[in-house]
Amino acid sequence: APPRPATHRPLMEAPAVPSSSRRSGSPLRVPSAQSDTRYMMPLPSDVIRFNSPEGRKIFKDCVAEGGTEGSYYALADAFTTQEEAGSCGLGSLVMVLNSLLVDSGSQLFSYAPWRWYNEALLKNKSTFLGPDVHKRGVTIPQLARVAYDHQLQCSTILAGELRAPTADFAPAPKPQIGGIDTFRDDLKRASFLTPDECSATARCGEHRMIAAFSRASMKQSGVGHFSPVGAYSPKHDMCLVMDVARFKYPSYWAPAEMLWDSMKEEDKDTGLPRGYMMLKKACVEHTGHGHHQAHHRLRSAASRRGG
């Protein structure tokens, strides 16, 4: 018998997302035909693709400097792709939490009986984000609150003056204002391994950085975006952006000053400049009950300080 002809189900047409959506990770319109889809975007010439001859050379130099020991290997071990077009913030935080070996304390049906972070767990536990967070994305204050609620010490550094209230950060600590020198110092804190009194296997002495920057300022497609920074080479003064929108852009080396400048743009949803978050596992007892007791003490102390 002759082979049966292949049949194809028509693509479902989805409603377009309003172009006024401005939060980090603003989603693109869902295409209605295959011809409208895209496979990744070319990187601008100002940045260097990680998996390229030049990118590999920078990585080799960075390894020799020690700039991959702090975050890179743990983040690479937990590298994930954001699950929705607008969920770069939550995707970045999932990557950080898993890289720091934070026990989610909850079991997801899809992973049963194992406990592991994903975006659904964060959304389910952070009801203040609202049901449409996967479309709108999150702001820096919102992401700081989620990080704080999931056993992380969080410091937020903004790349400009505070022209709007910062109450939305509570109960996480209020943001600080930084400069390019502070940014470079924090890149080193996150990228280089430093001695810590905690056990190395607990990873409570390690820092992670999530950058919140303007895609447009980086000459990329999109508006605001979150991604972890995995390494820093002082020799080249370049940092490795481990882009969680891997369907759109690969990981790349960006000049530190260029990434810093891209954080200065105001987020229209908050009236605040963008910036970055320094995240660290709360240094507490490494048992479930003791951990939650100690985390409660951290929250109480923060409340007494006023946020």
C-alpha positions as YAML, in Angstrom:
chain: A
units: angstrom
residues:
- id: 1
  name: ALA
  ca: [0.00, 0.00, 0.00]
- id: 2
  name: PRO
  ca: [1.30, 3.51, -0.74]
- id: 3
  name: PRO
  ca: [2.44, 5.54, 2.30]
- id: 4
  name: ARG
  ca: [-0.20, 7.72, 3.88]
- id: 5
  name: PRO
  ca: [0.36, 11.45, 3.31]
- id: 6
  name: ALA
  ca: [1.56, 13.39, 6.33]
- id: 7
  name: THR
  ca: [-1.06, 15.47, 8.05]
- id: 8
  name: HIS
  ca: [-0.37, 18.62, 10.02]
- id: 9
  name: ARG
  ca: [-2.55, 20.15, 12.67]
- id: 10
  name: PRO
  ca: [-3.03, 23.90, 12.09]
- id: 11
  name: LEU
  ca: [-1.39, 26.22, 14.57]
- id: 12
  name: MET
  ca: [-3.72, 27.75, 17.12]
- id: 13
  name: GLU
  ca: [-3.89, 31.50, 16.92]
- id: 14
  name: ALA
  ca: [-3.25, 33.26, 20.23]
- id: 15
  name: PRO
  ca: [-4.12, 36.84, 21.15]
- id: 16
  name: ALA
  ca: [-1.40, 39.42, 20.80]
- id: 17
  name: VAL
  ca: [0.17, 40.86, 23.93]
- id: 18
  name: PRO
  ca: [-0.24, 44.65, 24.23]
- id: 19
  name: SER
  ca: [2.91, 46.50, 23.24]
- id: 20
  name: SER
  ca: [2.53, 48.67, 26.35]
- id: 21
  name: SER
  ca: [3.71, 45.80, 28.57]
- id: 22
  name: ARG
  ca: [6.90, 47.18, 30.07]
- id: 23
  name: ARG
  ca: [8.02, 44.87, 32.84]
- id: 24
  name: SER
  ca: [11.19, 42.86, 32.67]
- id: 25
  name: GLY
  ca: [10.69, 39.90, 30.41]
- id: 26
  name: SER
  ca: [7.86, 41.52, 28.43]
- id: 27
  name: PRO
  ca: [6.50, 38.77, 26.15]
- id: 28
  name: LEU
  ca: [6.45, 38.93, 22.38]
- id: 29
  name: ARG
  ca: [3.29, 38.43, 20.31]
- id: 30
  name: VAL
  ca: [2.54, 34.75, 19.84]
- id: 31
  name: PRO
  ca: [2.74, 34.09, 16.09]
- id: 32
  name: SER
  ca: [-0.23, 32.64, 14.22]
- id: 33
  name: ALA
  ca: [1.78, 31.03, 11.42]
- id: 34
  name: GLN
  ca: [5.05, 29.12, 11.24]
- id: 35
  name: SER
  ca: [6.52, 31.75, 8.92]
- id: 36
  name: ASP
  ca: [6.20, 34.32, 11.71]
- id: 37
  name: THR
  ca: [8.33, 32.38, 14.18]
- id: 38
  name: ARG
  ca: [11.99, 33.00, 14.88]
- id: 39
  name: TYR
  ca: [14.91, 30.86, 15.88]
- id: 40
  name: MET
  ca: [17.13, 32.94, 18.17]
- id: 41
  name: MET
  ca: [18.51, 36.43, 17.54]
- id: 42
  name: PRO
  ca: [22.00, 37.51, 16.47]
- id: 43
  name: LEU
  ca: [24.05, 39.09, 19.25]
- id: 44
  name: PRO
  ca: [25.18, 42.70, 18.78]
- id: 45
  name: SER
  ca: [28.86, 43.21, 18.03]
- id: 46
  name: ASP
  ca: [29.49, 44.87, 21.42]
- id: 47
  name: VAL
  ca: [29.23, 41.53, 23.24]
- id: 48
  name: ILE
  ca: [31.00, 38.21, 22.64]
- id: 49
  name: ARG
  ca: [29.23, 34.89, 22.39]
- id: 50
  name: PHE
  ca: [30.36, 32.53, 25.14]
- id: 51
  name: ASN
  ca: [30.64, 29.56, 22.78]
- id: 52
  name: SER
  ca: [32.89, 31.24, 20.20]
- id: 53
  name: PRO
  ca: [36.67, 31.19, 19.73]
- id: 54
  name: GLU
  ca: [37.03, 34.62, 21.35]
- id: 55
  name: GLY
  ca: [34.52, 33.74, 24.07]
- id: 56
  name: ARG
  ca: [36.41, 30.56, 24.90]
- id: 57
  name: LYS
  ca: [39.67, 32.49, 25.12]
- id: 58
  name: ILE
  ca: [38.12, 34.92, 27.61]
- id: 59
  name: PHE
  ca: [36.76, 31.96, 29.56]
- id: 60
  name: LYS
  ca: [40.22, 30.35, 29.64]
- id: 61
  name: ASP
  ca: [41.72, 33.58, 30.98]
- id: 62
  name: CYS
  ca: [38.88, 33.89, 33.48]
- id: 63
  name: VAL
  ca: [39.51, 30.35, 34.74]
- id: 64
  name: ALA
  ca: [43.21, 31.18, 35.20]
- id: 65
  name: GLU
  ca: [42.25, 34.29, 37.17]
- id: 66
  name: GLY
  ca: [39.86, 32.37, 39.41]
- id: 67
  name: GLY
  ca: [36.82, 34.28, 38.16]
- id: 68
  name: THR
  ca: [34.75, 31.15, 37.57]
- id: 69
  name: GLU
  ca: [35.17, 29.57, 41.02]
- id: 70
  name: GLY
  ca: [32.50, 31.55, 42.85]
- id: 71
  name: SER
  ca: [29.35, 31.09, 40.76]
- id: 72
  name: TYR
  ca: [29.94, 29.70, 37.30]
- id: 73
  name: TYR
  ca: [30.13, 25.97, 37.91]
- id: 74
  name: ALA
  ca: [27.20, 25.90, 40.32]
- id: 75
  name: LEU
  ca: [25.05, 28.02, 37.98]
- id: 76
  name: ALA
  ca: [26.04, 25.92, 34.97]
- id: 77
  name: ASP
  ca: [25.00, 22.85, 36.94]
- id: 78
  name: ALA
  ca: [21.57, 24.44, 37.48]
- id: 79
  name: PHE
  ca: [21.23, 26.31, 34.17]
- id: 80
  name: THR
  ca: [17.62, 26.56, 33.09]
- id: 81
  name: THR
  ca: [15.59, 28.22, 30.39]
- id: 82
  name: GLN
  ca: [12.80, 30.51, 31.52]
- id: 83
  name: GLU
  ca: [9.46, 28.74, 31.13]
- id: 84
  name: GLU
  ca: [7.44, 31.64, 29.75]
- id: 85
  name: ALA
  ca: [8.28, 34.56, 27.49]
- id: 86
  name: GLY
  ca: [7.76, 36.96, 30.42]
- id: 87
  name: SER
  ca: [9.31, 34.93, 33.25]
- id: 88
  name: CYS
  ca: [13.00, 35.84, 33.07]
- id: 89
  name: GLY
  ca: [12.97, 37.10, 36.67]
- id: 90
  name: LEU
  ca: [11.49, 33.94, 38.15]
- id: 91
  name: GLY
  ca: [13.63, 31.78, 35.85]
- id: 92
  name: SER
  ca: [16.78, 33.55, 37.06]
- id: 93
  name: LEU
  ca: [15.78, 33.09, 40.69]
- id: 94
  name: VAL
  ca: [15.03, 29.39, 40.16]
- id: 95
  name: MET
  ca: [18.52, 28.99, 38.73]
- id: 96
  name: VAL
  ca: [20.09, 30.77, 41.70]
- id: 97
  name: LEU
  ca: [18.10, 28.86, 44.33]
- id: 98
  name: ASN
  ca: [19.00, 25.49, 42.81]
- id: 99
  name: SER
  ca: [22.65, 26.51, 42.37]
- id: 100
  name: LEU
  ca: [22.82, 27.34, 46.10]
- id: 101
  name: LEU
  ca: [21.24, 23.98, 47.02]
- id: 102
  name: VAL
  ca: [18.28, 25.61, 48.75]
- id: 103
  name: ASP
  ca: [15.73, 22.96, 49.71]
- id: 104
  name: SER
  ca: [12.35, 24.09, 48.41]
- id: 105
  name: GLY
  ca: [10.60, 22.28, 51.26]
- id: 106
  name: SER
  ca: [7.79, 21.43, 48.85]
- id: 107
  name: GLN
  ca: [7.20, 18.63, 46.40]
- id: 108
  name: LEU
  ca: [5.93, 19.30, 42.91]
- id: 109
  name: PHE
  ca: [3.69, 16.72, 41.31]
- id: 110
  name: SER
  ca: [5.82, 16.60, 38.17]
- id: 111
  name: TYR
  ca: [8.97, 15.86, 40.21]
- id: 112
  name: ALA
  ca: [7.41, 13.64, 42.90]
- id: 113
  name: PRO
  ca: [8.78, 12.53, 45.27]
- id: 114
  name: TRP
  ca: [11.70, 14.94, 44.78]
- id: 115
  name: ARG
  ca: [11.91, 18.53, 46.03]
- id: 116
  name: TRP
  ca: [13.32, 21.03, 43.52]
- id: 117
  name: TYR
  ca: [12.63, 24.62, 42.54]
- id: 118
  name: ASN
  ca: [10.85, 25.64, 39.39]
- id: 119
  name: GLU
  ca: [8.79, 28.66, 38.37]
- id: 120
  name: ALA
  ca: [5.46, 27.06, 39.22]
- id: 121
  name: LEU
  ca: [6.52, 26.58, 42.83]
- id: 122
  name: LEU
  ca: [7.58, 30.24, 43.14]
- id: 123
  name: LYS
  ca: [4.30, 31.44, 41.63]
- id: 124
  name: ASN
  ca: [2.23, 29.18, 43.87]
- id: 125
  name: LYS
  ca: [3.97, 30.41, 47.03]
- id: 126
  name: SER
  ca: [4.08, 34.10, 46.03]
- id: 127
  name: THR
  ca: [0.42, 34.86, 45.49]
- id: 128
  name: PHE
  ca: [1.06, 38.62, 45.62]
- id: 129
  name: LEU
  ca: [2.53, 38.33, 42.10]
- id: 130
  name: GLY
  ca: [-0.93, 37.69, 40.67]
- id: 131
  name: PRO
  ca: [-2.17, 35.01, 38.25]
- id: 132
  name: ASP
  ca: [-0.83, 36.71, 35.10]
- id: 133
  name: VAL
  ca: [2.77, 37.13, 36.26]
- id: 134
  name: HIS
  ca: [3.98, 34.86, 33.45]
- id: 135
  name: LYS
  ca: [2.67, 37.48, 30.99]
- id: 136
  name: ARG
  ca: [3.63, 40.67, 32.84]
- id: 137
  name: GLY
  ca: [6.95, 39.61, 34.31]
- id: 138
  name: VAL
  ca: [8.18, 40.89, 37.67]
- id: 139
  name: THR
  ca: [9.79, 44.07, 38.90]
- id: 140
  name: ILE
  ca: [12.98, 44.26, 40.97]
- id: 141
  name: PRO
  ca: [11.05, 44.90, 44.24]
- id: 142
  name: GLN
  ca: [8.84, 41.88, 43.57]
- id: 143
  name: LEU
  ca: [11.77, 39.60, 42.81]
- id: 144
  name: ALA
  ca: [13.57, 40.76, 45.96]
- id: 145
  name: ARG
  ca: [10.47, 39.85, 48.01]
- id: 146
  name: VAL
  ca: [10.28, 36.40, 46.44]
- id: 147
  name: ALA
  ca: [13.98, 35.78, 47.07]
- id: 148
  name: TYR
  ca: [13.62, 36.87, 50.69]
- id: 149
  name: ASP
  ca: [10.66, 34.54, 51.16]
- id: 150
  name: HIS
  ca: [12.76, 31.62, 49.93]
- id: 151
  name: GLN
  ca: [15.59, 31.60, 52.45]
- id: 152
  name: LEU
  ca: [17.94, 34.04, 50.70]
- id: 153
  name: GLN
  ca: [19.70, 37.10, 52.04]
- id: 154
  name: CYS
  ca: [19.12, 39.72, 49.38]
- id: 155
  name: SER
  ca: [20.85, 43.05, 48.73]
- id: 156
  name: THR
  ca: [19.52, 45.15, 45.87]
- id: 157
  name: ILE
  ca: [21.75, 47.78, 44.29]
- id: 158
  name: LEU
  ca: [20.17, 50.29, 41.92]
- id: 159
  name: ALA
  ca: [22.08, 52.13, 39.22]
- id: 160
  name: GLY
  ca: [20.67, 55.61, 39.76]
- id: 161
  name: GLU
  ca: [18.87, 57.99, 42.07]
- id: 162
  name: LEU
  ca: [15.73, 57.00, 43.96]
- id: 163
  name: ARG
  ca: [12.91, 59.08, 42.52]
- id: 164
  name: ALA
  ca: [10.12, 56.79, 43.67]
- id: 165
  name: PRO
  ca: [9.07, 55.04, 46.91]
- id: 166
  name: THR
  ca: [10.76, 51.76, 47.79]
- id: 167
  name: ALA
  ca: [8.04, 50.37, 50.08]
- id: 168
  name: ASP
  ca: [7.35, 47.56, 47.61]
- id: 169
  name: PHE
  ca: [10.61, 45.89, 48.65]
- id: 170
  name: ALA
  ca: [9.30, 45.05, 52.14]
- id: 171
  name: PRO
  ca: [9.86, 42.73, 53.90]
- id: 172
  name: ALA
  ca: [13.13, 42.45, 51.93]
- id: 173
  name: PRO
  ca: [15.77, 45.09, 52.77]
- id: 174
  name: LYS
  ca: [15.49, 48.46, 51.06]
- id: 175
  name: PRO
  ca: [17.69, 49.00, 47.98]
- id: 176
  name: GLN
  ca: [21.01, 50.80, 47.97]
- id: 177
  name: ILE
  ca: [22.49, 53.11, 45.37]
- id: 178
  name: GLY
  ca: [25.70, 51.95, 43.73]
- id: 179
  name: GLY
  ca: [28.25, 52.98, 41.14]
- id: 180
  name: ILE
  ca: [30.46, 51.26, 38.61]
- id: 181
  name: ASP
  ca: [33.18, 50.61, 41.22]
- id: 182
  name: THR
  ca: [30.66, 48.98, 43.56]
- id: 183
  name: PHE
  ca: [29.42, 46.91, 40.66]
- id: 184
  name: ARG
  ca: [32.91, 45.65, 39.85]
- id: 185
  name: ASP
  ca: [33.52, 44.82, 43.51]
- id: 186
  name: ASP
  ca: [30.29, 42.83, 43.63]
- id: 187
  name: LEU
  ca: [31.16, 41.06, 40.40]
- id: 188
  name: LYS
  ca: [34.30, 39.85, 42.14]
- id: 189
  name: ARG
  ca: [32.34, 38.82, 45.25]
- id: 190
  name: ALA
  ca: [30.03, 36.71, 43.12]
- id: 191
  name: SER
  ca: [32.66, 35.33, 40.75]
- id: 192
  name: PHE
  ca: [35.65, 34.58, 42.96]
- id: 193
  name: LEU
  ca: [35.57, 32.04, 45.76]
- id: 194
  name: THR
  ca: [36.27, 33.63, 49.14]
- id: 195
  name: PRO
  ca: [36.87, 31.87, 52.47]
- id: 196
  name: ASP
  ca: [33.77, 31.50, 54.59]
- id: 197
  name: GLU
  ca: [33.14, 30.00, 58.00]
- id: 198
  name: CYS
  ca: [30.30, 27.86, 56.63]
- id: 199
  name: SER
  ca: [30.72, 24.42, 55.14]
- id: 200
  name: ALA
  ca: [31.46, 24.58, 51.42]
- id: 201
  name: THR
  ca: [28.92, 21.83, 50.77]
- id: 202
  name: ALA
  ca: [26.15, 24.04, 52.19]
- id: 203
  name: ARG
  ca: [27.04, 26.93, 49.83]
- id: 204
  name: CYS
  ca: [25.80, 29.44, 52.37]
- id: 205
  name: GLY
  ca: [28.98, 31.51, 51.94]
- id: 206
  name: GLU
  ca: [28.63, 31.92, 48.20]
- id: 207
  name: HIS
  ca: [27.11, 34.94, 46.49]
- id: 208
  name: ARG
  ca: [25.08, 35.02, 43.30]
- id: 209
  name: MET
  ca: [24.26, 38.03, 41.15]
- id: 210
  name: ILE
  ca: [21.13, 38.60, 39.10]
- id: 211
  name: ALA
  ca: [21.32, 41.59, 36.76]
- id: 212
  name: ALA
  ca: [18.21, 43.59, 35.81]
- id: 213
  name: PHE
  ca: [19.05, 45.53, 32.68]
- id: 214
  name: SER
  ca: [17.61, 47.17, 29.60]
- id: 215
  name: ARG
  ca: [17.76, 44.99, 26.51]
- id: 216
  name: ALA
  ca: [17.49, 48.08, 24.33]
- id: 217
  name: SER
  ca: [20.54, 49.68, 25.99]
- id: 218
  name: MET
  ca: [22.45, 46.49, 25.20]
- id: 219
  name: LYS
  ca: [21.35, 46.81, 21.56]
- id: 220
  name: GLN
  ca: [19.21, 43.70, 21.93]
- id: 221
  name: SER
  ca: [15.61, 42.94, 21.12]
- id: 222
  name: GLY
  ca: [13.22, 43.57, 24.00]
- id: 223
  name: VAL
  ca: [12.80, 45.94, 26.93]
- id: 224
  name: GLY
  ca: [13.75, 44.87, 30.47]
- id: 225
  name: HIS
  ca: [15.42, 41.58, 31.30]
- id: 226
  name: PHE
  ca: [16.78, 39.56, 34.24]
- id: 227
  name: SER
  ca: [19.63, 37.04, 34.04]
- id: 228
  name: PRO
  ca: [22.29, 35.65, 36.39]
- id: 229
  name: VAL
  ca: [25.90, 36.77, 35.98]
- id: 230
  name: GLY
  ca: [28.12, 33.71, 36.16]
- id: 231
  name: ALA
  ca: [31.71, 34.92, 35.92]
- id: 232
  name: TYR
  ca: [33.94, 38.00, 35.74]
- id: 233
  name: SER
  ca: [37.35, 38.52, 34.18]
- id: 234
  name: PRO
  ca: [39.19, 41.55, 35.60]
- id: 235
  name: LYS
  ca: [41.79, 41.18, 32.83]
- id: 236
  name: HIS
  ca: [39.16, 41.80, 30.15]
- id: 237
  name: ASP
  ca: [36.75, 43.69, 32.42]
- id: 238
  name: MET
  ca: [33.97, 41.52, 31.05]
- id: 239
  name: CYS
  ca: [31.24, 39.54, 32.79]
- id: 240
  name: LEU
  ca: [29.39, 36.44, 31.64]
- id: 241
  name: VAL
  ca: [25.64, 36.93, 31.27]
- id: 242
  name: MET
  ca: [24.01, 33.49, 31.49]
- id: 243
  name: ASP
  ca: [20.87, 34.46, 29.62]
- id: 244
  name: VAL
  ca: [17.83, 32.47, 30.76]
- id: 245
  name: ALA
  ca: [16.01, 33.35, 27.51]
- id: 246
  name: ARG
  ca: [18.11, 30.77, 25.72]
- id: 247
  name: PHE
  ca: [15.54, 30.48, 22.95]
- id: 248
  name: LYS
  ca: [16.38, 34.10, 22.09]
- id: 249
  name: TYR
  ca: [20.02, 34.78, 22.95]
- id: 250
  name: PRO
  ca: [22.92, 32.56, 24.00]
- id: 251
  name: SER
  ca: [25.19, 33.32, 26.95]
- id: 252
  name: TYR
  ca: [27.67, 36.09, 26.22]
- id: 253
  name: TRP
  ca: [30.52, 38.14, 27.62]
- id: 254
  name: ALA
  ca: [29.57, 41.80, 28.12]
- id: 255
  name: PRO
  ca: [31.84, 44.69, 29.08]
- id: 256
  name: ALA
  ca: [31.19, 45.49, 32.75]
- id: 257
  name: GLU
  ca: [30.65, 49.18, 32.04]
- id: 258
  name: MET
  ca: [28.20, 48.44, 29.24]
- id: 259
  name: LEU
  ca: [26.12, 46.18, 31.49]
- id: 260
  name: TRP
  ca: [26.21, 48.79, 34.25]
- id: 261
  name: ASP
  ca: [25.06, 51.54, 31.89]
- id: 262
  name: SER
  ca: [22.17, 49.33, 30.75]
- id: 263
  name: MET
  ca: [20.92, 49.24, 34.35]
- id: 264
  name: LYS
  ca: [20.55, 53.01, 34.59]
- id: 265
  name: GLU
  ca: [17.38, 53.13, 32.53]
- id: 266
  name: GLU
  ca: [14.23, 53.71, 34.57]
- id: 267
  name: ASP
  ca: [11.70, 50.92, 34.87]
- id: 268
  name: LYS
  ca: [8.40, 52.58, 33.98]
- id: 269
  name: ASP
  ca: [6.46, 50.21, 36.24]
- id: 270
  name: THR
  ca: [8.31, 51.24, 39.40]
- id: 271
  name: GLY
  ca: [9.78, 54.65, 38.62]
- id: 272
  name: LEU
  ca: [13.10, 53.24, 39.82]
- id: 273
  name: PRO
  ca: [16.30, 52.58, 37.90]
- id: 274
  name: ARG
  ca: [17.26, 49.01, 37.20]
- id: 275
  name: GLY
  ca: [20.20, 47.37, 38.90]
- id: 276
  name: TYR
  ca: [21.26, 44.03, 40.30]
- id: 277
  name: MET
  ca: [20.66, 41.73, 43.24]
- id: 278
  name: MET
  ca: [23.31, 40.07, 45.40]
- id: 279
  name: LEU
  ca: [21.90, 36.85, 46.80]
- id: 280
  name: LYS
  ca: [23.28, 34.57, 49.47]
- id: 281
  name: LYS
  ca: [21.93, 31.50, 51.20]
- id: 282
  name: ALA
  ca: [20.92, 32.31, 54.78]
- id: 283
  name: CYS
  ca: [23.70, 30.94, 57.00]
- id: 284
  name: VAL
  ca: [21.63, 28.86, 59.43]
- id: 285
  name: GLU
  ca: [21.29, 25.34, 60.76]
- id: 286
  name: HIS
  ca: [21.20, 22.89, 57.90]
- id: 287
  name: THR
  ca: [18.15, 20.99, 59.03]
- id: 288
  name: GLY
  ca: [14.60, 21.68, 58.00]
- id: 289
  name: HIS
  ca: [13.17, 22.71, 61.38]
- id: 290
  name: GLY
  ca: [16.24, 24.64, 62.48]
- id: 291
  name: HIS
  ca: [16.46, 26.37, 59.13]
- id: 292
  name: HIS
  ca: [12.93, 27.74, 59.26]
- id: 293
  name: GLN
  ca: [13.40, 28.86, 62.89]
- id: 294
  name: ALA
  ca: [16.56, 30.76, 61.98]
- id: 295
  name: HIS
  ca: [14.96, 32.24, 58.86]
- id: 296
  name: HIS
  ca: [12.10, 33.47, 61.03]
- id: 297
  name: ARG
  ca: [14.65, 35.19, 63.28]
- id: 298
  name: LEU
  ca: [16.18, 36.87, 60.21]
- id: 299
  name: ARG
  ca: [12.76, 38.12, 59.12]
- id: 300
  name: SER
  ca: [11.99, 39.42, 62.62]
- id: 301
  name: ALA
  ca: [15.29, 41.27, 62.75]
- id: 302
  name: ALA
  ca: [14.62, 42.85, 59.36]
- id: 303
  name: SER
  ca: [11.17, 43.94, 60.52]
- id: 304
  name: ARG
  ca: [12.66, 45.67, 63.54]
- id: 305
  name: ARG
  ca: [15.04, 47.53, 61.23]
- id: 306
  name: GLY
  ca: [12.07, 48.79, 59.23]
- id: 307
  name: GLY
  ca: [12.44, 46.76, 56.08]
...
